[in-house]
Amino acid sequence: MGADRADYIILGVRVSYTSSEADSHEKFKDFYENSHDENPRDLPISIVEDGMSGKYTFIGRVLLKALYGKDLGIFDLGSIDNNFRKLIQDIIYDKFPEYKGTPISVYVFTHWH
């Protein structure tokens, strides 16, 4: 069995894997099959979860993504505008009220699939 990797930078929340399994959240999942390039999808937020070992679920805005053995390279993320941070937070809390109050942060991680 082979494995592919995608590296992500995401602004959002990290929650337990099992709590994100609702069918109503399916449209937000950032599946490999639907993401053949490095551009984030048009949805304002995505769910990226570890279906192999259940170690993480991230819900938020994909800021940067690298696929197919590429890496993120050198980049300057700069600062994140507070209005943008608040917008993403409000969308997450609206779509997933069970996570209201969970602080948002910037996460950098490798997703194996």
C-alpha positions, 0 to 999 in steps of 0.5 A: 500500500502506498501513501501520499502526503499533503502539507497544510497551513490552516487557520482554524481549530483542532478537534477530536477525530470522532467529533467531526463525523457528522454527515452534514459536515461531508461537504467541507471535507478536503478529500485528496480526490477533490484537490488535485492542485495546490489551491484551496477549494472555494469553500470558506472552510475545510475539514482535514482529518486523519482517517488512517489513525484518528490523531487529528481533525482540523476545521478552518481555512486552508491558507497553503497546501502542497501535494504530490511530494512537494514541500511548502518551500520558503514562504512568508506567512506574514501576519494574519489580519484580525478581521480575517481571523474573526471572519474565519472564527465566526464561520467555524462557530456558525457551521460547527456550534459545538466548537464555539469558544475553541480558540483558533490558531495557525497549524502547519502539518503533514497529512498522509493519505 
